[in-house]
Amino acid sequence: MGRVLVRWRHLWGPVLMALAMVLLDPLRSPAHAEPGVPVPPGELITDTNDGEITAADKDLVVKVRLAGLWEIPAGQMAQEKSRNPRIRQIGKSIADQHVVLDRLDRVAARKLGIKVPDKPNADQQGWLGEMRDAEGEEFDRIYIDRLRAAHGKIFPAIATIRSSTRNDTVRKLAQQANQFVATHMTLLESSGIVDFQALPTAPPPAPATSAAVEPAALSQASGNQAGGTQAGAAPAGGTNQGLVIGVFAAALAAGAFFTWRTTSARRRPRRRRYHY
């Protein structure tokens, strides 16, 4: 019996560590763009052209096509005209990625029966003209600023469609476009020459409406009735993490108590047994 207790005394540490890993593992995401940042699982979105198509949906498909029509030649100019190796690399990356996004957009447009343009609009042609006339650092500034401003405008439009569309093909395209646009803004900003002060500021936040407040109030009321969260309680994510920490602490305390008991048992003098 003593040998068994000694073995368990040496094993409880690794057992607790394994328990902690099991408990903490569900808190981690299996796929990451970078540490701690999950990648949207696009393969979970169906693409069957199911659902109503609105005018806003059609407008997004057209705008994604227009973006490729001018950003691909702009990226090609960046590779040819810029003297800055970083700008040339940014231009190549964005142009190559827009080739992929443009293909996805045209496939979706055919499925949805949406006619897309085959040349840039007037504004985009004007931006390309500016780039053709510029050289050196002036070209770099125009290229970065024009593309960063354009991406900043379409980014919230994509988010609106992604959150509101009833059509699954549009929904998938919006999610794909969102990932491309977020990547392109990051690439452009990595140049170090974005004029953030020239970008439009966000509109003031709208006041909370009764429709937005009511569900939260109902949720809190039901939670109070069930003995749940009170005002100022931790959010659900924090509660889950606190539960994991609590279980781990309890297991650690149990292991320490077990070790103390086994150690005390070994030190306690054995009682003599008398046979009559």
FILOMAR-775109 format. One line per 5 residues: their letters; for each residue z, x, y of N, C-alpha, C. Coordinates in Angstrom, 2 decimals. Atoms other than C-alpha are relative to their C-alpha. Layout:
<sites>
a	Z:X:Y:Z:X:Y:Z:X:Y  ... $
</sites>
This chain:
<sites>
mgrvl	0.00:0.84:-1.21:0.00:0.00:0.00:0.00:0.87:1.26  -0.07:-0.90:-1.16:0.85:2.87:2.36:-1.33:0.62:0.31  1.31:-0.61:-0.23:-2.55:4.49:1.86:-0.97:-1.01:0.63  0.86:1.03:-0.57:-4.30:1.19:2.63:0.29:-0.19:1.49  -0.37:0.15:-1.41:-2.35:0.85:5.87:-0.49:1.15:0.84 $
vrwrh	0.47:-1.18:-0.73:-3.22:4.39:6.90:-1.50:-0.09:0.23  1.45:0.13:-0.15:-6.90:3.72:6.26:-0.36:-1.01:1.08  0.27:0.99:-1.03:-6.84:0.57:8.37:0.37:0.50:1.38  -0.40:-0.55:-1.31:-5.04:2.44:11.15:-1.10:0.86:0.59  1.08:-0.84:-0.49:-7.96:4.85:11.37:-1.29:-0.79:0.23 $
lwgpv	1.24:0.76:-0.10:-10.59:2.13:11.10:-0.01:-1.00:1.15  0.01:1.08:-0.96:-9.42:-0.36:13.70:-0.70:0.38:1.31  0.69:-0.43:-1.23:-10.79:1.74:16.61:-1.50:-0.24:-0.08  1.44:0.28:0.14:-14.41:1.77:15.34:-0.31:-1.48:-0.14  0.24:1.43:0.16:-14.09:-1.89:14.37:0.01:-0.70:1.35 $
lmala	-0.06:0.59:-1.33:-13.06:-2.82:17.91:-1.22:0.36:0.84  1.19:-0.41:-0.74:-15.93:-0.80:19.34:-1.21:-0.80:-0.44  1.11:0.81:0.51:-18.40:-2.60:17.09:0.09:-1.44:0.50  -0.20:1.36:-0.50:-16.87:-5.93:18.11:-0.41:-0.11:1.46  0.38:0.02:-1.42:-17.31:-5.06:21.79:-1.50:0.02:0.17 $
mvlld	1.46:-0.07:-0.10:-20.97:-4.16:21.25:-0.63:-1.33:-0.36  0.53:1.30:0.41:-21.60:-7.45:19.47:0.20:-1.03:1.10  -0.30:0.97:-1.03:-19.91:-9.43:22.22:-0.80:0.23:1.27  0.69:-0.32:-1.24:-21.63:-7.62:25.07:-1.50:-0.04:-0.14  1.44:-0.08:0.19:-25.10:-7.48:23.53:-0.74:-1.21:0.54 $
plrsp	0.74:1.14:-0.54:-26.08:-11.09:24.44:-0.14:0.02:1.51  0.10:-0.05:-1.46:-25.52:-10.21:28.10:-1.18:0.85:0.46  1.11:-0.86:-0.36:-28.44:-7.78:27.97:-1.31:-0.70:-0.30  1.32:0.58:0.23:-32.08:-8.84:28.28:-0.83:0.95:-0.83  0.75:-0.88:0.88:-34.50:-7.51:25.64:-1.12:0.76:0.69 $
ahaep	1.12:-0.66:-0.67:-37.25:-6.61:28.12:0.33:0.18:1.47  -0.34:-0.29:-1.39:-36.91:-4.96:31.53:-1.16:0.71:0.70  0.94:-0.74:-0.83:-39.25:-3.90:34.31:0.64:1.31:0.43  -0.82:-1.16:-0.30:-36.52:-1.46:35.28:1.41:-0.38:-0.41  -1.33:0.34:0.51:-32.85:-1.26:34.28:0.61:-1.21:0.70 $
gvpvp	-0.64:1.19:-0.53:-31.28:-4.67:34.73:-0.92:-1.06:0.55  0.95:0.98:-0.55:-34.47:-6.44:35.88:-0.84:-0.58:-1.13  0.75:0.59:1.12:-35.90:-8.88:33.32:-1.46:-0.24:0.34  1.42:0.30:-0.14:-39.64:-9.34:32.80:-0.22:-1.47:-0.36  0.23:1.42:0.33:-40.75:-13.00:32.97:-0.81:-0.12:-1.30 $
pgeli	0.72:0.14:1.28:-41.80:-14.01:29.42:-1.19:-0.96:0.13  1.17:0.85:-0.25:-45.27:-15.31:30.31:-0.58:-0.64:-1.24  0.57:0.56:1.22:-46.19:-15.90:26.69:0.65:-1.33:-0.39  -0.66:1.26:0.29:-43.78:-18.84:26.65:-0.64:-1.17:0.76  0.66:1.05:-0.78:-45.97:-20.76:29.14:-1.30:-0.39:-0.69 $
tdtnd	1.24:0.46:0.62:-48.69:-22.89:27.58:-1.15:0.07:1.00  1.19:-0.11:-0.84:-52.26:-22.74:28.91:-1.08:-0.92:-0.57  0.89:0.99:0.61:-53.96:-25.95:27.81:-0.65:-0.93:1.03  0.51:0.86:-1.07:-54.96:-27.42:31.19:0.59:-1.40:-0.10  -0.70:1.28:0.12:-52.41:-30.14:30.64:0.77:-0.27:1.28 $
geita	-0.73:0.36:-1.21:-51.10:-31.93:33.71:-0.92:-0.20:1.19  0.76:0.31:-1.22:-52.30:-33.20:37.06:-0.24:1.25:0.83  0.35:-1.12:-0.89:-54.05:-30.76:39.40:-0.03:-0.52:1.43  -0.07:0.44:-1.40:-53.23:-31.11:43.09:-0.91:0.87:0.86  0.79:-0.78:-0.95:-55.10:-29.90:46.14:0.62:1.37:0.24 $
adkdl	-0.69:-1.29:-0.18:-52.45:-27.18:46.55:-0.26:0.92:-1.18  0.33:-0.81:1.18:-53.10:-26.02:42.98:-1.38:0.63:0.15  1.37:-0.50:-0.16:-56.82:-25.71:43.67:-0.06:1.07:1.09  0.00:-0.96:-1.10:-56.13:-23.88:46.93:0.53:1.36:-0.47  -0.52:-1.27:0.50:-54.07:-21.24:45.10:-1.04:0.73:-0.84 $
vvkvr	1.02:-0.64:0.83:-56.83:-20.60:42.57:-1.08:0.63:0.88  1.01:-0.53:-0.93:-59.30:-20.13:45.43:0.53:1.23:0.73  -0.56:-1.12:-0.78:-56.95:-17.83:47.37:0.18:1.25:-0.87  -0.12:-1.16:0.88:-56.32:-15.60:44.35:-1.37:0.67:-0.16  1.36:-0.54:0.09:-60.08:-15.20:43.98:-0.38:0.73:1.29 $
laglw	0.31:-0.64:-1.28:-60.47:-14.43:47.70:0.72:1.33:0.16  -0.77:-1.25:-0.11:-57.76:-11.80:47.49:-0.71:1.14:-0.72  0.70:-1.05:0.73:-59.67:-9.89:44.85:-1.30:0.41:0.65  1.32:-0.28:-0.59:-62.96:-10.16:46.73:0.07:1.00:1.14  -0.06:-0.99:-1.08:-61.67:-8.08:49.64:0.92:1.17:-0.31 $
eipag	-0.93:-1.09:0.28:-58.82:-6.03:48.18:-0.59:1.02:-0.99  0.66:-0.98:0.89:-61.00:-4.46:45.48:-0.85:0.98:0.82  0.75:-0.97:-0.82:-63.50:-2.99:48.01:0.90:0.78:0.97  -0.92:-0.72:-0.88:-60.58:-2.11:50.32:0.64:1.16:-0.75  -0.58:-1.06:0.81:-58.98:-0.13:47.51:-1.00:1.12:-0.29 $
qmaqe	1.05:-1.02:0.22:-62.27:1.62:46.82:-0.18:0.86:1.25  0.10:-0.77:-1.24:-62.48:2.62:50.48:1.20:0.94:0.15  -1.18:-0.84:-0.10:-58.94:3.95:50.34:-0.18:1.26:-0.85  0.22:-1.17:0.85:-59.94:6.25:47.48:-1.03:0.95:0.60  1.08:-0.82:-0.56:-62.99:7.50:49.39:0.32:0.57:1.38 $
ksrnp	-0.16:-0.38:-1.40:-61.78:7.69:53.00:1.35:0.63:0.35  -1.33:-0.51:-0.37:-58.07:8.48:52.98:0.13:1.48:-0.38  -0.30:-1.41:0.30:-56.93:12.11:53.15:1.39:0.14:-0.63  -1.36:0.00:0.53:-53.48:11.12:51.89:-0.05:-0.33:-1.51  0.06:0.27:1.45:-53.16:11.45:48.07:0.75:-1.26:-0.41 $
rirqi	-0.78:1.18:0.35:-50.52:8.71:47.99:-0.78:-1.27:0.33  0.79:1.17:-0.38:-52.76:6.23:49.84:-1.16:-0.18:-0.98  1.11:0.10:0.97:-55.64:7.05:47.50:0.49:-0.58:-1.33  -0.54:0.51:1.26:-53.43:6.38:44.48:0.37:-1.49:0.12  -0.33:1.41:-0.22:-52.15:3.11:45.96:-1.27:-0.85:-0.01 $
gksia	1.27:0.73:-0.03:-55.73:2.01:46.66:-0.58:-0.18:-1.39  0.54:0.09:1.36:-56.80:2.78:43.10:0.81:-0.99:-0.84  -0.84:0.87:0.80:-53.83:1.00:41.53:-0.21:-1.47:0.35  0.16:1.40:-0.43:-54.23:-2.17:43.60:-1.39:-0.51:-0.34  1.36:0.43:0.33:-58.01:-2.29:43.13:-0.15:-0.27:-1.49 $
dqhvv	0.10:0.17:1.45:-57.74:-1.82:39.37:0.75:-1.25:-0.47  -0.77:1.17:0.40:-55.04:-4.47:39.08:-0.64:-1.30:0.46  0.69:1.21:-0.47:-57.04:-6.93:41.16:-1.21:-0.33:-0.88  1.09:0.28:0.95:-59.93:-6.56:38.72:0.54:-0.85:-1.15  -0.63:0.75:1.09:-57.58:-7.81:36.00:0.38:-1.40:0.48 $
ldrld	-0.44:1.29:-0.52:-56.10:-10.60:38.15:-1.21:-0.89:0.31  1.20:0.78:-0.31:-59.57:-11.68:39.28:-0.60:-0.61:-1.27  0.51:0.51:1.27:-60.65:-12.03:35.66:0.86:-1.17:-0.49  -0.89:1.09:0.39:-57.59:-14.15:34.88:-0.23:-1.25:0.85  0.21:1.12:-0.91:-58.27:-16.30:37.93:-1.30:-0.73:-0.31 $
rvaar	1.28:0.64:0.28:-61.92:-16.93:37.06:0.02:-0.77:-1.32  -0.16:0.74:1.26:-61.01:-17.90:33.50:0.73:-1.31:0.24  -0.75:1.22:-0.32:-58.45:-20.38:34.84:-0.86:-0.97:0.80  0.84:0.88:-0.82:-60.94:-21.73:37.40:-1.02:-0.74:-0.86  0.96:0.67:0.89:-63.51:-22.45:34.69:0.68:-1.09:-0.82 $
klgik	-0.73:0.98:0.80:-60.91:-24.22:32.58:0.39:-1.22:0.84  -0.44:1.07:-0.89:-59.75:-26.27:35.56:-1.16:-0.71:0.69  1.14:0.59:-0.67:-63.27:-27.01:36.82:0.01:0.21:1.50  -0.10:-0.30:-1.43:-62.61:-25.36:40.19:-1.06:1.03:0.38  1.01:-0.95:-0.48:-65.45:-23.68:42.07:0.67:1.00:0.94 $
vpdkp	-0.62:-1.05:-0.82:-64.33:-20.35:43.53:-1.08:0.74:0.78  1.00:-0.71:-0.83:-66.05:-18.32:46.29:-0.47:1.29:-0.65  0.54:-1.26:0.51:-68.18:-15.25:45.65:-0.07:1.08:1.07  -0.08:-1.02:-1.04:-67.57:-13.42:48.94:1.23:-0.25:0.85  -1.21:0.16:-0.82:-64.61:-12.78:51.25:-0.24:-0.95:1.17 $
nadqq	0.14:0.87:-1.17:-63.88:-15.19:54.10:-0.16:0.84:1.26  0.30:-0.70:-1.26:-64.47:-14.31:57.75:1.10:0.98:0.38  -1.11:-0.89:-0.34:-61.01:-12.85:58.33:-0.01:1.25:-0.87  -0.01:-1.12:0.94:-61.21:-10.67:55.25:-1.17:0.95:0.26  1.14:-0.85:-0.34:-64.66:-9.42:56.19:0.28:0.81:1.26 $
gwlge	-0.37:-0.72:-1.22:-63.27:-8.51:59.61:0.94:1.16:-0.32  -0.92:-1.08:0.39:-60.45:-6.46:57.99:-0.75:1.14:-0.68  0.80:-1.03:0.65:-62.96:-4.65:55.80:-0.83:0.78:1.03  0.76:-0.68:-1.07:-65.01:-3.91:58.93:0.88:0.98:0.75  -0.94:-0.92:-0.65:-61.94:-2.39:60.61:0.17:1.28:-0.82 $
mrdae	-0.20:-1.16:0.88:-61.45:-0.10:57.61:-1.24:0.89:-0.04  1.23:-0.81:0.03:-65.07:0.98:57.55:-0.14:0.84:1.27  0.15:-0.70:-1.28:-64.85:1.98:61.23:1.11:1.02:0.25  -1.16:-0.88:-0.24:-61.55:3.88:60.90:-0.08:1.24:-0.88  -0.05:-1.26:0.75:-60.86:7.41:59.71:1.43:0.53:-0.01 $
geefd	-1.27:-0.72:0.03:-57.87:9.52:58.70:1.22:-0.90:-0.02  -1.27:0.74:-0.03:-54.41:8.24:59.55:-0.18:-1.41:0.53  0.26:1.35:-0.50:-55.83:5.28:61.45:-0.45:-0.91:-1.15  0.42:0.78:1.16:-57.55:4.12:58.26:1.21:-0.34:-0.87  -1.18:0.23:0.84:-54.32:4.54:56.30:0.86:-1.12:0.56 $
riyid	-0.85:1.01:-0.63:-52.40:2.45:58.80:-0.62:-1.39:-0.12  0.66:1.31:0.08:-54.97:-0.35:58.87:0.00:-0.52:-1.43  0.04:0.42:1.40:-55.31:-0.42:55.10:1.37:-0.53:-0.45  -1.34:0.39:0.45:-51.56:-0.57:54.46:0.46:-1.26:0.72  -0.50:1.14:-0.76:-50.74:-3.03:57.25:-0.75:-1.29:-0.33 $
rlraa	0.76:1.22:0.30:-53.58:-5.47:56.50:0.34:-0.53:-1.39  -0.30:0.46:1.35:-52.84:-5.59:52.79:1.44:-0.49:-0.12  -1.41:0.43:0.10:-49.07:-5.82:53.23:0.19:-1.35:0.67  -0.10:1.29:-0.67:-49.43:-8.69:55.70:-0.61:-1.10:-0.85  0.66:1.01:0.83:-51.85:-10.54:53.40:0.84:-0.35:-1.22 $
hgkif	-0.83:0.27:1.16:-49.59:-10.15:50.38:1.26:-0.79:0.39  -1.18:0.72:-0.46:-46.62:-11.37:52.41:-0.28:-1.46:0.24  0.35:1.40:-0.25:-48.49:-14.58:53.25:-0.19:-0.78:-1.31  0.29:0.73:1.23:-49.62:-15.45:49.73:1.20:-0.05:-0.94  -1.15:-0.06:0.91:-46.32:-14.51:48.06:0.80:-1.31:-0.02 $
paiat	-0.73:1.27:0.05:-44.37:-17.64:49.14:-0.87:-1.17:-0.46  0.89:1.07:0.47:-47.45:-19.81:48.47:-0.04:-0.04:-1.52  -0.01:-0.06:1.46:-47.49:-18.60:44.87:1.30:-0.58:-0.54  -1.30:0.50:0.46:-43.77:-19.32:44.50:0.07:-1.52:0.08  -0.01:1.45:-0.15:-44.26:-22.87:45.78:-0.77:-0.67:-1.12 $
irsst	0.81:0.58:1.08:-47.01:-23.59:43.26:0.67:0.21:-1.34  -0.67:-0.29:1.28:-45.12:-21.89:40.43:1.15:-0.98:-0.26  -1.17:0.87:0.17:-42.11:-24.13:41.04:-0.36:-1.48:0.00  0.29:1.42:-0.19:-43.97:-27.40:41.68:-1.18:-0.53:-0.79  1.21:0.50:0.65:-47.27:-27.57:39.77:0.32:-0.77:-1.27 $
rndtv	-0.12:0.79:1.24:-47.65:-30.15:36.98:-0.96:0.50:-1.07  1.03:-0.46:0.93:-50.51:-28.25:35.33:0.40:1.34:-0.61  -0.51:-1.22:0.64:-49.65:-25.59:32.76:-0.92:1.20:0.20  0.91:-1.12:-0.26:-52.80:-23.49:33.36:0.25:0.59:1.38  -0.33:-0.47:-1.36:-52.02:-23.29:37.08:1.35:0.69:0.00 $
rklaq	-1.34:-0.59:0.07:-48.39:-22.56:36.25:-0.05:1.43:-0.54  0.10:-1.34:0.57:-49.32:-19.59:34.10:-0.70:0.96:0.96  0.69:-0.86:-0.98:-51.78:-18.23:36.68:0.93:0.36:1.15  -0.94:-0.27:-1.11:-49.12:-18.57:39.40:1.02:1.05:-0.41  -0.97:-1.00:0.44:-46.63:-16.61:37.32:-0.64:1.39:-0.09 $
qanqf	0.70:-1.29:0.09:-49.20:-13.88:36.62:-0.26:0.56:1.40  0.29:-0.46:-1.36:-50.24:-13.72:40.28:1.26:0.48:0.70  -1.26:-0.40:-0.61:-46.61:-13.52:41.35:0.39:1.43:-0.38  -0.35:-1.35:0.45:-46.07:-10.40:39.25:-0.93:1.05:0.63  0.94:-0.93:-0.64:-49.22:-8.75:40.62:0.35:0.21:1.47 $
vathm	-0.25:-0.10:-1.45:-48.39:-9.54:44.25:1.29:0.75:0.29  -1.26:-0.72:-0.19:-44.79:-8.33:43.96:-0.19:1.50:-0.23  0.29:-1.42:0.28:-46.07:-5.07:42.44:-0.78:0.63:1.15  0.82:-0.55:-1.08:-48.65:-4.63:45.20:0.80:0.21:1.27  -0.83:-0.20:-1.19:-46.13:-5.14:47.99:0.86:1.25:-0.15 $
tlles	-0.82:-1.19:0.24:-43.93:-2.50:46.39:-0.82:1.27:0.13  0.88:-1.17:-0.12:-46.84:-0.07:46.09:-0.32:0.29:1.46  0.34:-0.19:-1.41:-47.84:-0.61:49.71:1.19:0.54:0.78  -1.20:-0.46:-0.71:-44.28:-0.13:50.92:0.37:1.43:-0.38  -0.29:-1.37:0.40:-44.03:3.10:48.94:-0.77:1.03:0.81 $
sgivd	0.74:-0.93:-0.87:-46.51:4.61:51.40:0.88:0.54:1.11  -0.89:-0.44:-1.07:-43.71:4.83:53.95:-0.51:-0.28:1.40  0.56:0.23:-1.34:-45.92:3.62:56.81:-0.15:-1.48:0.32  0.05:1.43:-0.31:-45.51:-0.17:56.65:0.75:-0.28:1.29  -0.65:0.37:-1.25:-44.72:-1.57:60.09:0.74:-1.33:-0.24 $
fqalp	-0.75:1.20:0.33:-42.00:-4.00:59.04:0.30:-0.85:1.23  -0.29:0.76:-1.22:-41.29:-4.97:62.66:-1.15:-0.91:0.38  1.16:0.83:-0.33:-44.80:-6.41:62.92:-0.16:-1.18:-0.95  0.12:1.09:0.97:-44.35:-8.69:59.91:0.71:-1.24:0.54  -0.66:1.23:-0.47:-43.49:-12.34:60.59:1.39:-0.15:-0.61 $
tappp	-1.36:0.21:0.50:-39.84:-13.24:60.26:0.07:-1.31:-0.76  -0.17:1.23:0.78:-38.59:-15.89:57.87:0.44:-1.13:0.92  -0.44:1.14:-0.82:-38.13:-19.39:59.32:1.49:-0.23:-0.20  -1.44:0.26:0.15:-34.55:-20.51:59.94:0.25:-0.90:-1.20  -0.28:0.83:1.18:-32.91:-22.06:56.87:0.19:-1.46:0.37 $
apats	-0.14:1.44:-0.23:-33.10:-25.83:56.63:1.42:-0.42:-0.37  -1.35:0.48:0.37:-29.76:-27.67:56.62:-0.02:-0.69:-1.35  -0.10:0.64:1.31:-28.57:-28.90:53.26:-0.09:-1.51:0.16  0.14:1.45:-0.05:-29.60:-32.49:52.62:0.98:-0.65:-0.96  -0.91:0.72:0.90:-27.54:-35.15:50.91:-0.49:0.08:-1.43 $
aavep	0.55:-0.08:1.35:-29.93:-34.97:47.94:0.35:1.32:-0.65  -0.32:-1.31:0.56:-29.19:-31.28:47.55:1.49:0.16:-0.24  -1.45:-0.15:0.12:-25.43:-31.64:48.03:0.56:-0.86:-1.11  -0.57:0.96:0.93:-24.89:-34.65:45.80:0.14:0.53:-1.43  -0.17:-0.49:1.37:-25.63:-33.00:42.41:1.12:1.01:-0.12 $
aalsq	-1.06:-0.99:0.05:-23.29:-30.13:43.24:1.37:-0.67:0.04  -1.28:0.71:-0.10:-20.53:-32.54:44.21:0.32:-0.71:-1.31  -0.22:0.68:1.27:-21.03:-34.56:41.04:0.39:0.98:-1.09  -0.30:-1.01:1.01:-20.99:-31.41:38.94:1.43:0.48:0.12  -1.37:-0.45:-0.21:-17.74:-30.26:40.52:1.00:-1.07:-0.40 $
asgnq	-0.91:1.09:0.34:-16.17:-33.69:40.09:0.16:-0.14:-1.50  -0.07:0.11:1.45:-17.06:-33.87:36.41:0.74:1.17:-0.61  -0.72:-1.17:0.49:-15.77:-30.35:35.93:1.49:-0.14:0.20  -1.43:0.19:-0.25:-12.43:-31.26:37.50:0.60:-1.01:-0.96  -0.51:1.01:0.92:-12.10:-34.35:35.31:0.21:0.57:-1.39 $
aggtq	-0.11:-0.60:1.33:-12.64:-32.24:32.22:0.94:1.19:-0.01  -0.90:-1.15:-0.07:-10.09:-29.69:33.37:-0.78:1.29:0.20  0.88:-1.16:-0.14:-12.95:-27.35:34.32:0.26:0.74:1.28  -0.12:-0.85:-1.17:-13.66:-25.37:37.46:0.57:-0.76:1.17  -0.52:0.55:-1.24:-11.84:-25.96:40.70:-0.76:0.65:1.14 $
agaap	0.65:-0.59:-1.16:-13.00:-25.17:44.22:0.35:1.47:0.08  -0.22:-1.43:-0.10:-13.48:-21.44:44.59:0.05:0.69:-1.34  -0.03:-0.63:1.33:-13.67:-20.85:40.81:-1.18:0.90:-0.16  1.09:-0.95:0.25:-15.85:-18.12:39.40:-1.20:-0.73:-0.55  1.20:0.62:0.55:-19.50:-19.00:38.55:-0.04:0.17:-1.49 $
aggtn	0.09:0.01:1.46:-20.61:-19.57:34.97:-0.20:1.38:-0.56  0.25:-1.35:0.50:-21.92:-16.04:34.55:1.26:0.84:-0.01  -1.24:-0.75:-0.05:-18.59:-14.59:35.68:0.98:-0.47:-1.04  -0.89:0.53:1.02:-16.70:-16.93:33.32:-0.33:0.57:-1.36  0.40:-0.56:1.29:-18.73:-15.75:30.34:0.42:1.44:-0.13 $
qglvi	-0.38:-1.40:0.05:-18.15:-12.14:31.22:1.51:0.15:-0.10  -1.45:-0.06:0.09:-14.44:-12.81:31.73:0.48:-0.33:-1.40  -0.37:0.35:1.37:-14.28:-14.44:28.31:-0.19:1.18:-0.93  0.26:-1.17:0.83:-15.86:-11.39:26.70:1.06:1.06:0.20  -1.03:-1.00:-0.29:-13.44:-9.07:28.47:1.34:-0.42:-0.58 $
gvfaa	-1.26:0.49:0.54:-10.53:-11.30:27.46:0.09:0.16:-1.50  0.01:-0.16:1.46:-11.55:-11.29:23.79:0.17:1.46:-0.37  -0.09:-1.43:0.29:-12.01:-7.53:23.86:1.43:0.51:0.24  -1.37:-0.43:-0.30:-8.58:-7.03:25.48:0.97:-0.49:-1.06  -0.87:0.53:1.04:-6.95:-9.31:22.92:-0.14:0.77:-1.29 $
alaag	0.22:-0.77:1.22:-8.57:-7.41:20.08:0.62:1.39:0.12  -0.58:-1.32:-0.22:-7.45:-4.11:21.61:1.52:-0.07:-0.15  -1.46:0.16:0.10:-3.87:-5.39:21.93:0.41:-0.21:-1.45  -0.32:0.24:1.41:-3.94:-6.63:18.33:-0.07:1.30:-0.80  0.12:-1.28:0.69:-5.12:-3.22:17.16:1.16:0.92:0.29 $
afftw	-1.15:-0.84:-0.37:-2.38:-1.46:19.10:1.26:-0.47:-0.70  -1.18:0.55:0.68:0.23:-3.81:17.65:-0.02:0.35:-1.48  0.11:-0.32:1.43:-1.09:-3.23:14.14:0.35:1.46:-0.26  -0.31:-1.42:0.15:-0.90:0.54:14.63:1.49:0.25:0.11  -1.45:-0.17:-0.19:2.68:0.28:15.91:0.76:-0.46:-1.23 $
rttsa	-0.69:0.51:1.17:3.70:-1.83:12.94:-0.13:0.93:-1.19  0.20:-0.89:1.15:2.17:0.53:10.38:0.77:1.30:0.19  -0.74:-1.24:-0.26:3.71:3.57:12.09:1.49:-0.22:-0.20  -1.43:0.30:0.16:7.12:1.89:12.20:0.36:-0.15:-1.47  -0.27:0.20:1.43:6.81:0.93:8.55:0.12:1.33:-0.73 $
rrrpr	-0.08:-1.31:0.67:6.22:4.54:7.58:1.28:0.73:0.35  -1.20:-0.72:-0.43:9.20:5.79:9.60:1.28:-0.67:-0.53  -1.19:0.71:0.42:11.61:3.09:8.36:0.43:0.48:-1.38  -0.46:-0.47:1.32:13.76:4.40:5.45:-0.11:-1.11:-1.02  0.15:0.97:1.07:13.06:2.71:2.20:1.37:-0.42:-0.55 $
rrryh	-1.23:0.50:0.62:15.75:0.53:0.72:0.00:0.35:-1.49  -0.11:-0.31:1.42:17.02:1.61:-2.60:0.18:-1.29:-0.80  -0.13:1.16:0.89:16.68:-0.86:-5.38:0.96:0.35:-1.16  -0.97:-0.21:1.06:19.55:-1.15:-7.75:-0.31:-0.99:-1.14  0.26:0.83:1.18:19.01:-2.43:-11.25:1.32:-0.23:-0.72 $
y	-1.26:0.34:0.67:21.85:-4.25:-12.84:-0.31:-0.40:-1.44 $
</sites>
